[in-house]
Amino acid sequence: MNKKENTSQSLLTSRAWAVMLALALTGQIAWAVENSWFNTFVFDTITPDPRPVAWMVAASAVTATLTTLIMGTLSDRSRTRWGKRRPYILLGYILWGLSTILFPTVAYIKITSLAVGMVVIADSVMTLFGSTANDAAFNAWTVDVATSETRGRVEGVLNLSVFLAQIVAMVAAGMLIDTFGYFIFFYALGGIVMLVGFLGGLFLQEPEFPLESDLSRPPFWKEFADLFTIKTLTENRTLFVLLLFIMVSNIGMQVSFPYMLVYLENYVGVTKTEFSIIGGAVMLGSGLLAIPFGIAADRWRKRLMIAIGIIISSLGGILLSIVRSLPLLALSGLLWQAFFVATGIASVAWLKDLLPEESRGKFLGIRMIFWIAIPMVVGPAIGSWLIRAYGIPTLSAGQEGFIPVPVIFQVGSLITLLSLIPLALTRRQEPAQDEGD
């Protein structure tokens, strides 16, 4: 084991694990709320028109991607007295929490068109700080402190935080919003993000990086531009084919996911509290199914296990569009989400194995193009078009709009199945790795 690996190993102390779990869990809770309850907030308090949700999701996705690309590249190059990633994490989390607190104030704007514009801007500002802190700096830090021997455990902590965050966001959020309203809920969430980010940033430790390695680095903007060259593509063929799989599968999910809560509440008739119970059960079941699935993918063939997961998830999405009873909604939601999450665990672990060591932050930014930007621009736009074409007309607070209908889950599931095409192409890129991957 080389000196760098020894250094990384020594940093994974009990304090480091605690900081990692706290920052990961808090960040994932904030993202889970932004991906679900922000959309219902717009529908409930501003307008039932599905287009603003699509615009908000798209704008935040582009913001997240550009932020992660730029700040990830910048943090790769940073050397300060406070550390390499720490300044971005500490300040980013604090501003992330503050912007979350301020987000619901857009509901005070009485002119709908102005309120829609401001909610898109407010979500993008929050995403700017969140992506700097979490997507760029924190995720790169978790790679920095891990070695090949400890990366599996680190991924386990990160994935555990996703499941715990989803359970908290689904179970607690709906009940809190029903009881106290959106404002108190967002105030509490923002305060927690600020507090945990401040404490986590203070206690975070980083490995030492030799300054000599930076002397040969190209200028910042040249290094950033190199991400989009043919040379980068050809040197990382398998990585980019895997990113195509992630892109197509996530487009399919994003056709329906931003409108899921609105659909369940307004089409099926599920209350926020009932959804919290269903969502909690689905997330808990997803954890129990997805983690063993990821372990099995590591031991057997990732490609085959991912394909099975995609097929089952798509069938679950179609089933969700058909059923109406709470038990069947929970079962279909479990199939839909658990196996999609499972494929995500396996594919992201595979992806991180392919990241160039000297440019991890930068390539985590490239991942955002395929994982976040394109899916969250294309998917919600397709969903919005389907809702406006086939949805049920409605009137809320004097505003015209449409209630989502089952077709968004059916079309989304069919698009997700198309991701099997780039998944199959990974065999052609590096045949020798097939059994291991």
N, C-alpha and C positions, 0 to 999 in steps of 0.2 A: 504494500500500500504506500502511495507517495505522500509527500509532506502535506499537500493540499487536502487529501482525503483524511489524514490524521487530524488536521485542523478542523475540518468540517465535522468529523466524528466527535471531537472534544466539545464542540459547541452545542451538540444535542444533549444538553443537561436537562434535568427536571424543570428548571426555570424556562429553558428554551421551548420545551414541549408545552408548558402552560401558556407561554406567550403565543405560540403558534396556534393552539386551540382557541384561545380567547379572540385573537384577531381574525382567524378564519371563521369562527362561528358568528361573530358580530357582523363581519362583512357579508357573509352569506345570508344572514337574516335581513340585512338592509337590501341586498339584491333581490331576495325572494319577495319582499314586500313591494319593491319597485316594479317587479315583473308581473305582479298580480293586482294588488290593492290600489296602486296608482291608477290603473285602468278603470276599476270600479268607481274610484273617486271622481274621475272625469265624467263617467256615465251618470252617476248619482247626483253630482252637484253642479255640473257645467252644461253638458249636452248629451243626449242619447245617440247622436250621430256617431257612427263607428269610425269615420275618417280621422277625427282628432286623435283617437287612440293609435291608429296606424301611423299618423304623423309623429306622435310623441315617441312611439317605440322606434321608429326609423331614425329620428333625430338623435335619440340617446344612443342608439347602436352605432351610428357613424361617429358620434362624439367619443364613445368608449373605444372604438377602434383606433381613431387618430391619436387619442390621448395615450393609449397603451403603446402604440408604435413609437411616438415621439418620446414619451417619458420613460419607456422601457429602454430605448436606445440611449437616452440621456443618463439614466441610472447605471447602465453598463459602464459608462465613462466617468461617473462621478467619483471623486475622492475628496471628502471633507473631514474636518475634525470630528464631526458627529457620526461619520460612517458613510457607507456607499448607498444603501437603500433606506436607512433610518429616517433621514430628513423628509423623504417623500411619504413614508408611512405615517410618521408622527403628525406632520402638518396636514397631510391629505385626509386622515381620518377625522381630525378636528373640524376641518371645513366641510367634510362630507356630512357629519352630524348636524352642523349648523344649517346647511342648505336643506337638509331633510326637515328640520324644524320650520323653516320658512316656506316650504313647498305648499302647504294647504292654504296659505293666505291668498292664493290666486282666486279662491272661491268668493272673495269679497268684491271682485271686479264684476260689475253688473252687465257690462257690454259683452255679449257672448263671444264675438269675434276677437275682441281684445283678450278676454280670459283664455281662449283657446291658444292664442299666440304666446301668452305669458306662461301657460302650463307647459308648453313645449320647451320654452326657454328655461324655465325653472328645473324641469327634469334633466335637461342637457347640462346645466350647471352642476347639479348634484352628481350626475354621471361623470363629469370632468374630474371632480375631486375623488369620487369613488374609484374610478379606473386608475388614477394616478397612485392612490394609496394601495389598492387591493390588486387589481389586474396586472399592473406594471411592477411596482416595487415589492409588494408582499409576496406575490407568486414567484418572482425572481429570487427573492431571499430564501424561500423554501427550497429552491433548487441549489442555491449557493451552499447551504448548510448541510445538505444531504450528500451521501456517497452512494455508489451502486449497491452497497450492502444495507443502507438505511432508507433508500428511496421508497421501498415498498411500505415501510412503516409510516413515513411522512405522507405518502399518498393515502394511506389508511386514515390518518388523522384528518386530512383535508376532506376526504369523502365522507367521513363521519360527521364533520361539521356541516356539510351540505344537507345530510339527512336530518340532523338535529335542527338546523335552521329552518328547513321546510316544515318540520313538525311544529316548531314554535310559530312560524309565520301563518301556517294554516289553522292550527288549533287556537292559539291565543289571539291572533289578529282579528278574526271574524267576531269572536265573543267580545273583545275589547271595543271594536268599532260599534257593534250593536249596543253595548252598554254605555260607552262614554263618547262616541262619535269620532269622526276622523281626526279632528284637531288634537285632542288629548293623546290619541294614539301616535300621531306623527311627532308630537312634542317629546313623548317618552322615548320613542325609538331614536330620535336624533340625539337626545341626551345620553343615552346608553352608548351610541357609536362614538361620541366625543370622549366620554370617560374612558372607555376601553382602549380607544386609539391612543389617548394620552398616556395611560399607564403602560400599555403594551409597548409603545414606542420608547418609553424611558428604560424599560427592562430588556429590550431587544439587544442581542449580541450578534456581531457579524464576524466572518473570517477576515483575515488580512489578505489584501490583494497587492501584489508587487507593482510598484509604479512603472517598472521597466516595461511591462507588457503594454502600457498605454502609449509609450513613446512611438511605437510603430503603427498605431492606429491611424486611419485616415481621418480627415476633418469630419465633424458631426454630420453635416448634410450630405457629404459623399457617402458616408457609412449608411445613412438612412436611405439614400437613393439606391444603394446597392441591393437593398431588399427586393427591388422590383426588376432586376436584370435577368436575362436569360441564363447567365452563369449561375446565379443563385438557384434558379429552377432546376437546371441540369445537375447541379451538385447535390440536390436534395429531392430527387425524383419521388422516392417512396413517401417522404414527408408530405409533398404537395398532393399526391394522389389520395393519401389518407385525409388530407384537408378537404378535398373535393367530396369525399364521403361524408365528412362532418357537415359540410355546407348543405348538401342536398337533404340529408336527414333532418337537419335543424330547420330548413325552409318548411318542410312538411309539418313539423311540430308548431312552428310559429304561425301557420295559417289559422289555427284554432286556439292555441294557448292564451294569447292576450285577451280573448273574448270568452274564455271558459267560464269565469265567475259570473259574467253578465248573462251568459246562456243559461247556466244552472239556476240563477236567481230569477230571471225574467221569463224564460221559456219553460223550464221544468218546474219551477216553483219552490226551489230549495232556498231556505233562509241562510243568512250569513253564519249563524250559529250552527245550523245543520251541516253546512258546508265545512265548518271547522271540524266537526266530528268526523265526517267522511274523509276530509283531507288529511286529518291526523292519522286515521287508520290506513289510508293509502300510503302516506309517507313512511309510517312505521313498517308496513308490509314491504314497501320498496326497499328499505334498508335491509330487512331480513332476507330478501330475495337477491338484491343487486350485489351485495358484497360477496356472498358465496359464488355468484355468477362471475364476478371479476376474478376471484381466486381460481375458479375453474378455467377461465380464459388464459390465465398465466400458465397453468399446468398443461393445458391441452393446446388447442389451436385458436388463437385470438380471432382470426378471420372467420372461421366457422361459427364460433360462439357469438360473435357480433352479428352475423347474418341471421342466426336463429332469434336473437334478441330483437332485431329490427322487424322480423316477420310477426312475432308475437305482439310487439308493441303496436304495430299497424292494425292488427286484428282487434286489439283492445280498444283502439280509437274508434274503429267502425262500430264495435259493440256499444261503446259509450253513447253513440249517436242514436241508438235504437231504444235502449232501456229507459225506464222512468222511475222505478222503485229505488229507495235508498240503498238496500243491500246490493242490487245489481249495478247501481251506479258506482258503488265502492269497489266491487269486483272488477268491473270493466276499467275503472280508473286505475286500479292496481296493475292490471295487465299493461295498460297504456303507458303508465309512468315508470313502473318498476323496471321493465325490460328496456325502456329507452334510457333510463339512468344507468342501467347495467352496461349497455353498449357504450355509453359515455365514459364510464370508468375504464373499460378495456381500451377504448380508442385513445383517450388522453394519456394513459400510462404508456401505450405504444408510441404515441407522439413524442412524449418527453424523452423517451429513449433515443429518439432521432434528432433531438435538438443539438446544434453545434455548441460545444462547451463555452467558447469565447463570446458567444452572442445570444445567450439564453433570453435575456430581456427583450432583445430585438425580435427574435423569432416567436416569442410569446405574443408579441404585437401582431406579427403576420397571422398567427392563429386567430386573432380577433376578427380579421377580415372575413374568414371563412366560417367562424363559429358564431359571430355576433352580427357584424355589419351587414353582410349580404342576406343572411336568413331573416334578420329583423327588419330589413327594408322590404324584401320581396314577400316574405310570408304574410305579415299583417296586411300588406296591400292586397294580396289575393283574398285574404279573409274579409277585408272591408268591402271589396267588390262583390264577393259572394253574398254578404249580408245585405248590401244595398239592392242586389239583384233579386234575391230570394227571401230576404228577411221579412218579419212582420212589422208593418208600419206602427209607430207608437208616438205618443206626445207626452213629454215630461217637462214640467215647469215652463210650459209654453213653447218648448223646443221640439221640432220634428226630428224623428230618427227611426231606427229599425232595431228590432230585437233579433239577435243571432239565432240561426236555425241549424239543424243537424248536419246540413251539407258541408259545413266548414270542417267537421271532423272526418267526414268521408273523403273529401278531396285532399285534406292534409295527410291522411294515412296513405293514400295512393302515391302522393309525392314522396313520402318517406320511403316507400318500397323501391322507388327509383334509385335510392342511394346504394342499392346492392350492385349497381353497374360499376361505379368507381371502386367499390370494395373488391369486386372480382379482379379489377385491373392491378391491384397491389401485387398479385401473384406474378404478373408479367414484369414487374419492376425489379424484384429481388427474389427469384425463386428459391434461392438457398435458405432464405429466412422463413419460409412458409411454416415449417414445423415448429419453429420457435415462436413465430409471431401468431 
